[in-house]
Amino acid sequence: MGEITNISEYEEIARQKLPKMAFDYYASGAEDQWTLQENRNAFSRILFRPRILIDVSKIDLSTTVLGFKISMPIMIAPTAFQKMAHPEGEYATARAASAAGTIMTLSSWATSSVEEVASTGPGIRFFQLYVYKDRNVVAQLVRRAEKAGFKAIALTVDTPRLGRREADIKNRFVLPPFLTLKNFEGLNLGKMDEANDSGLASYVAGQIDRTLSWKDVKWLQTITSLPILVKGVLTAEDARLAVQSGAAGIIVSNHGARQLDYVPATISALEEVVKAAQGRVPVFLDGGVRRGTDVFKALALGASGIFIGRPVVYSLAAEGEVGVRKVLQMLRDEFELTMALSGCRSLKEITRDHIVADWDTPRVNPRAIPRL
């Protein structure tokens, strides 16, 4: 293996290192995997309009998210079962995020508990929440996250049922015997049974509350003082409802293309959501980000920051904590270079005029139109 020069190269290393069932679980999308491809491809249809001859000797990447100062608008998305990628799992990810001065989101389905992750040292951490049928379980979990110093709840709203991931069905996916869902261990919900399709799909069908609705976003606010990010919004209609329901922010996400296939790429849905939010809450994006150019495009379309998921588990599988640190550093360096070459010295200088998207009406020079 030569020197790793970009984030995408970690995927191939992870494929070689991991058992097939583990790699397929991380890598696959729903059904035809059209949205999985589109999450990447849609970025390639957005081009830059760089501004030149601007003094870019000093570039500031720092920003604030929900009032917390972070070093860059690049954060870590919640991904389940990280110890399946590497023995240190979520511990390694937490330390890498902290070292990079950014936010880690811990999955409900982590293989390390909220308390264990908190024990790795200081850092700003969010907790991703799945709402179980037993609301006492939810309330207990939220209290534990709060007590462990987590700063926000990212409520996943696109998973009343698990999407159809055919690789997991073929592999009869189940968590390896030496791992458990650490946050649920004491509640006797930490084990996943083998099933004749996907063990995870069966687990979700048995435990996750399909009745989840907007009133539950309100309910969540009665049991916690933490800000709530609604994760899984793809439309203007739902963006407006999220704001009305008291959400502190929105994450435009299609769950890494793992839920409903043939939804648009998140970068394609972003602008609609940003416009509907009308600046009342910050809007973030996850899905398909692999380059610093992708980060810039998301910010130009109105995102306040982005979250990365698969690059974290792939780099974790390849090189543990060092890998995750490298991914965050590479993305940071590429993003800084994109800003410099576009003529932007701070995040607020990144505007819609710095990009042109394939859905934009062509910019017409009126003098170029021949008179009849």
C-alpha positions in Angstrom: 0.0 0.0 0.0 1.5 3.3 -1.1 0.9 6.6 0.6 -2.8 7.4 1.1 -3.5 10.7 -0.7 -7.2 10.9 -0.4 -10.2 9.8 1.7 -11.7 7.4 -0.9 -8.6 5.2 -0.8 -9.5 4.1 2.7 -12.6 2.3 1.4 -10.5 -0.2 -0.6 -8.2 -0.8 2.4 -11.2 -1.4 4.6 -12.6 -3.9 2.1 -9.4 -5.9 2.2 -9.1 -5.8 6.0 -12.7 -6.4 7.2 -14.8 -9.6 7.2 -17.2 -9.5 4.3 -20.3 -9.2 6.6 -18.8 -6.1 8.4 -17.6 -4.4 5.3 -20.9 -5.0 3.4 -22.8 -3.6 6.4 -20.9 -0.3 6.3 -20.7 0.0 2.6 -24.1 -0.9 1.3 -27.1 1.3 0.5 -30.8 0.4 0.1 -32.2 -1.7 -2.7 -30.7 -0.6 -6.1 -28.3 1.7 -4.4 -29.2 4.5 -6.8 -29.1 7.1 -4.1 -25.8 5.7 -2.8 -24.2 6.5 -6.1 -26.2 9.8 -6.4 -24.9 11.1 -3.1 -21.5 11.2 -4.7 -22.4 12.0 -8.3 -24.6 15.0 -7.5 -21.5 16.8 -6.1 -19.8 16.4 -9.5 -22.6 18.4 -11.2 -21.8 21.5 -9.1 -19.0 23.7 -10.5 -17.0 26.6 -9.0 -16.9 30.2 -10.0 -13.6 31.1 -8.3 -12.7 34.7 -7.6 -9.1 35.7 -8.2 -6.5 38.2 -6.9 -7.8 38.1 -3.3 -5.2 38.0 -0.5 -5.7 34.5 0.8 -2.5 34.4 3.0 -4.7 34.0 6.1 -7.7 31.6 6.1 -10.0 31.0 9.0 -11.9 27.8 9.0 -13.4 28.1 12.5 -17.1 28.3 13.2 -19.6 27.7 16.0 -22.3 25.0 16.1 -25.1 25.5 18.6 -22.8 28.0 20.4 -19.8 25.6 20.5 -16.6 26.8 18.9 -15.1 24.2 16.6 -12.0 24.3 14.4 -13.8 23.6 11.1 -17.3 23.0 9.7 -16.4 19.3 9.4 -17.9 16.9 12.0 -18.4 13.2 12.6 -21.7 11.6 11.9 -23.2 8.8 14.0 -22.2 5.4 12.7 -23.1 2.2 14.5 -20.9 -0.7 15.7 -17.5 1.0 15.3 -15.7 -1.8 17.2 -16.7 -4.1 14.3 -14.2 -1.9 12.3 -11.5 -1.7 15.0 -11.1 -2.9 18.6 -10.9 0.7 19.9 -14.0 1.6 18.0 -15.8 4.7 19.3 -12.9 5.5 21.7 -10.6 6.0 18.8 -13.1 8.2 17.0 -13.8 10.3 20.0 -10.1 11.0 20.6 -9.5 11.8 16.9 -12.4 14.2 16.9 -11.2 15.9 20.0 -7.7 16.2 18.7 -9.1 17.8 15.5 -11.1 20.3 17.6 -14.4 19.1 16.2 -17.7 17.4 17.2 -18.3 13.6 17.3 -21.8 12.3 17.2 -22.2 9.0 19.0 -24.7 6.5 17.7 -27.4 5.0 19.9 -26.1 1.7 18.5 -22.5 2.3 19.5 -20.4 -0.6 20.7 -19.2 1.8 23.5 -21.5 3.5 26.0 -22.0 7.2 26.5 -20.1 6.9 29.8 -17.2 5.1 28.1 -16.9 7.7 25.3 -17.0 10.5 27.9 -14.1 8.8 29.8 -11.8 9.3 26.7 -11.3 12.9 27.8 -12.7 16.4 26.9 -14.5 17.1 23.6 -17.8 18.3 22.3 -20.0 15.4 21.6 -23.6 15.0 20.4 -25.7 11.9 20.9 -27.8 10.3 18.1 -31.1 9.0 19.3 -33.3 6.2 18.1 -36.7 6.2 19.8 -37.5 2.8 21.3 -41.1 1.6 21.9 -40.3 1.7 25.7 -40.2 5.4 26.4 -38.6 4.8 29.8 -35.6 3.4 27.9 -35.4 6.6 25.9 -35.7 8.9 28.9 -33.0 6.9 30.7 -30.7 7.0 27.7 -31.1 10.8 27.2 -30.5 11.4 30.9 -27.3 9.3 30.7 -26.1 11.2 27.7 -26.8 14.5 29.4 -25.0 13.4 32.6 -22.0 12.2 30.5 -21.6 15.7 29.1 -23.1 15.3 25.6 -24.2 18.7 24.3 -27.1 17.9 21.8 -29.4 15.2 20.7 -29.5 14.3 17.0 -32.9 12.7 16.6 -33.0 10.3 13.7 -36.4 10.6 12.0 -36.0 8.6 8.8 -36.0 5.1 10.4 -39.5 3.9 11.4 -38.4 0.7 9.8 -35.0 -0.3 8.5 -34.3 0.2 4.8 -33.9 -2.9 2.7 -30.2 -3.5 2.5 -29.8 -6.6 0.4 -26.2 -7.3 1.3 -27.2 -7.6 5.0 -30.1 -9.9 4.0 -27.7 -12.1 2.0 -25.1 -12.1 4.8 -27.8 -12.6 7.5 -26.1 -9.7 9.2 -25.8 -9.9 13.0 -23.4 -8.2 15.4 -20.3 -10.3 16.1 -20.7 -12.4 19.3 -18.1 -10.4 21.2 -19.9 -7.1 20.7 -23.0 -5.6 22.2 -25.0 -2.4 21.9 -23.3 -1.0 24.9 -25.9 1.8 25.6 -28.6 -0.9 26.0 -26.7 -3.6 27.7 -28.1 -3.0 31.2 -31.6 -2.8 29.7 -31.4 -6.3 28.1 -31.6 -4.7 24.7 -27.9 -5.0 23.9 -28.1 -8.3 22.0 -29.3 -8.8 18.4 -30.7 -12.2 17.5 -29.9 -14.0 14.3 -32.7 -13.9 11.9 -33.5 -15.4 8.5 -32.8 -12.1 6.9 -31.0 -9.2 8.5 -30.7 -9.5 12.3 -30.6 -5.7 12.5 -33.8 -5.3 10.5 -35.5 -7.7 12.9 -34.2 -5.8 15.9 -35.5 -2.5 14.6 -38.9 -4.1 13.8 -39.1 -5.3 17.4 -37.7 -2.3 19.3 -38.0 0.9 17.3 -41.2 3.0 17.6 -43.0 3.3 14.3 -45.5 5.7 15.8 -42.8 8.4 16.2 -44.3 11.8 15.1 -43.8 15.5 15.4 -45.5 15.4 18.9 -42.6 13.3 20.1 -40.1 16.0 19.1 -42.1 18.2 21.6 -42.1 15.4 24.1 -38.3 15.1 23.9 -38.0 18.8 24.8 -40.0 18.0 28.0 -37.4 15.4 29.2 -34.2 17.2 28.3 -32.8 20.7 28.1 -30.4 19.7 25.4 -30.9 21.2 21.9 -32.5 18.8 19.4 -31.2 18.4 15.9 -33.7 16.7 13.5 -31.7 14.3 11.4 -33.2 13.0 8.1 -35.0 16.0 6.6 -35.1 16.1 2.8 -38.0 18.5 2.0 -39.0 22.2 2.6 -42.3 21.0 4.2 -40.5 19.0 6.9 -37.9 21.8 7.4 -40.8 24.1 8.3 -42.3 21.6 10.6 -39.0 21.0 12.3 -38.6 24.7 13.0 -42.3 24.9 14.3 -41.6 21.9 16.6 -38.8 23.7 18.3 -35.8 21.9 16.7 -32.5 23.7 17.3 -31.2 22.6 13.9 -31.7 20.3 10.9 -29.5 17.7 9.4 -30.3 17.1 5.7 -29.6 13.4 5.5 -30.8 10.3 3.6 -29.1 8.0 6.2 -26.2 7.4 3.9 -28.6 6.2 1.2 -29.5 3.3 3.5 -33.3 3.9 4.0 -35.5 4.9 1.0 -33.8 4.5 -2.3 -34.4 7.1 -5.1 -34.5 10.0 -2.7 -32.3 12.8 -4.0 -28.7 13.2 -3.0 -28.5 15.3 0.2 -26.5 18.0 -1.7 -29.5 18.2 -4.1 -32.0 18.5 -1.3 -30.0 21.0 0.7 -30.9 24.3 -0.9 -34.7 23.6 -0.6 -34.3 22.9 3.1 -32.1 25.9 3.7 -34.6 28.3 2.0 -37.5 26.8 4.1 -35.5 27.2 7.4 -35.2 31.0 6.6 -32.1 31.3 8.8 -34.2 30.4 11.9 -32.1 27.3 12.6 -28.8 26.1 11.2 -28.9 23.4 8.5 -26.2 20.7 8.3 -25.6 18.0 5.7 -24.4 14.5 5.7 -24.0 12.0 2.8 -21.4 11.6 0.1 -18.8 14.0 1.4 -15.4 12.7 0.4 -13.5 15.9 -0.6 -12.8 19.4 0.6 -14.5 20.6 -2.6 -17.7 18.8 -1.4 -17.5 20.7 1.9 -17.2 24.1 0.1 -20.2 23.2 -2.2 -22.4 22.4 0.8 -21.5 25.7 2.6 -22.1 27.6 -0.7 -25.6 26.1 -0.8 -26.3 27.3 2.7 -25.1 24.5 5.1 -23.6 25.5 8.4 -21.4 22.4 8.4 -21.2 18.8 7.3 -20.9 15.4 8.9 -18.9 12.5 7.6 -19.9 8.8 8.2 -18.4 6.1 6.1 -14.9 7.7 5.8 -14.7 7.4 9.6 -15.4 3.7 9.7 -13.2 2.9 6.7 -10.2 4.8 8.1 -10.9 3.3 11.5 -10.7 -0.2 10.0 -7.5 0.7 8.1 -5.5 2.6 10.8 -7.6 3.1 14.0 -7.4 6.5 15.6 -4.5 7.6 13.3 -6.7 6.9 10.3 -9.6 9.0 11.6 -7.2 11.8 12.4 -5.8 11.6 8.9 -9.3 11.7 7.3 -10.2 14.8 9.3 -6.8 16.4 8.5 -7.1 15.6 4.7 -10.6 17.0 4.5 -9.5 20.1 6.4 -6.5 20.7 4.1 -8.5 20.1 0.9 -11.3 22.5 2.2 -8.7 25.2 3.1 -7.1 24.9 -0.4 -10.6 25.1 -2.1 -11.3 28.3 -0.1 -7.9 29.8 -1.1 -8.4 29.0 -4.8 -12.0 30.3 -4.7 -10.9 33.5 -3.0 -12.5 33.0 0.4 -10.8 33.8 3.6 -13.5 32.9 6.1 -16.6 30.8 6.0 -18.9 33.8 5.8 -17.1 34.7 2.5 -18.3 31.5 0.9 -21.4 32.5 -1.1 -23.9 31.0 -3.6 -22.1 33.1 -6.3 -19.0 30.9 -5.8 -20.8 27.9 -7.4 -23.0 27.1 -10.3 -25.3 24.1 -10.1 -26.8 22.1 -13.0 -30.2 23.2 -11.9 -29.4 26.9 -12.1 -30.7 29.0 -14.9 -27.8 29.9 -17.1 -26.3 33.3 -16.4 -27.1 35.4 -19.4 -25.2 38.4 -20.6 -28.0 40.6 -22.0 -25.5 42.2 -24.5 -24.8 38.8 -25.9 -28.4 38.3 -27.1 -28.7 39.1 -30.8 -31.4 41.7 -31.5 -34.0 40.5 -34.0 
